[in-house]
Amino acid sequence: MNNITKIFWGFAFVAIGVIIGTNSFGLTNINIFFDGWWTLFIIIPCLIGLFNAQEDKVHNIIGLAIGIFLLLAAQDVISFYMVAKLIIPMILIGIGLSLIFNNTIKSNVTKKVKEGRKKDQEVIVATFSEQKVIEEEKFSNGHLEAIFGSVYLDLRKAKLEKESTISASAIFGGIEIILPENVKVVVKRTAIFGGVQNKVLSSSDASKTIYIESFALFGGIDLK
């Protein structure tokens, strides 16, 4: 949880505490369980995601819009029937925008990964299975695939070059990549009903860089 997320949730808990306290003393009469209060569990995380540099902005915008529409429906401003008709088009639009913009931003990562594919590349594929690799030899480029399976790659003892590349795809599966501390990590993310989390604290003065192009479809990729 980064600082922005902590601050946002901190203010939320303070506000709820103040409301409950003033209600208890009869100073206010604010109903926190208003019609559609449950939509806040959609709206607030998506709103926080918009201010989080590590989050996918397009999916958070779509999620925020859906949450607001549901809140308006619960408040009888619009009908739930109208929301139901809009949800599927909005999801499809979100997926399309994510794919379009992910191909235009951080194109340098895609370029680096493509160059890496032309060289020696370590391929790790888990299909309905589990693959666990602890790399202790030279590592330059890698391709990871988890399809209804899981891949675990530990590079903490690997002999990395000045620039290394990894392409990772998790489709109904999971990938976990453990990276050394003295590296800079540049990530391009594409997540469709999935997630890519980068928990690596990149060093600005690191002498080695790892470019990671990630794709998660109903799956998850964790960088640690």
Residue, then its C-alpha position, 0 to 999 in steps of 0.5 A: m500500500n503506497n502513501i497515497t492509498k494510505i492517506f486516502w483510506g486514512f481520511a475515509f476512516v477518520a470521516i466515518g469515525v467522526i460521523i459515527g461519533t457525532n451521531s452518537f452524541g446527537l450532534t448530527n443525524i447522518n445515515i452512512f448506510f444510505d441507498g447504494w452505500w455498497t457501491l462505495f466498495i467499487i468507487i473508492p478503490c477505483l478512485i484510489g487507483l487513479f492516483n496510484a502510478q502502479e495501477d491501470k488507469v483505463h480499468n479504474i476509469i471504467g470501474l469508477a463509471i460502473g460504480i457511479f452508475l450503480l449508485l445513481a440506480a440505487q438512488d433511483v436517478i436511473s434504472f438498473y435496467m439501463v445500467a445492465k445494458l451499459i455494463i457490457p459495452m463499457i467493459l468491452i470499451g475498457i478492454g479495447l482502450s487498454l490494449i490500444f493505449n498499452n501499445t502506445i505507451k512505454s513502447n521502449v519496453t516492447k522494443k527491448v523485449k523484441e530485441g531480446r527474443k532474437k537472442d538467447q532466451e530462456v523459455i518457461v511454460a506451465t500449462f495445467s502445471e507448476q514450474k519453479v526455477i531458481e536461476e543461478e547462471k547467466f540470465s539475459n532474456g526470458h519468456l514466461e507463460a502460465i496457462f491454467g498453471s503457475v510459474y515461479l522465477d527467482l533471479r536473486k542469484a542470477k548473473l544479470e547483464k546490463e540490460s535484460t528482458i522478460s515477457a510474461s503472460a498469465i492466462f487463468g494462471g499466476i506468475e511470480i518473479i523474484l528480482p534482486e535489489n540492485v536493479k531498475v525495473v521498467v514494466k509495461r502492463t496489460a491486464i484484462f480481468g487480472g492484475v500485475q503488481n510491481k512491488v520492487l523498489s527500483s534503485s535510480d542509480a542501479s547499474k542493471t535494468i530489467y524490461i518486463e512486458s506483462f500480460a494478465l488475462f484472468g490471471g496475476i503477475d507479481l514482481k517482488 
